[in-house]
């Protein structure tokens, strides 16, 4: 996690960076996760697709 320094404190998202406030102060993090195309096609995500079909 990155810490924000300076006078201007940001909240929200700019590009792939999200700025937020936590008890540690103002922080920034990069967007993460798995691509939708990988979840839909990769055999390792078969159970994920099954669960999505059941609960979706």
Secondary structure, 3 states (H helix, E strand, C coil): CEECCCCCCCCEEECCEEEEEECCEEEEEECCCCCHHHHHHCHHHHHHHHHHHHHC
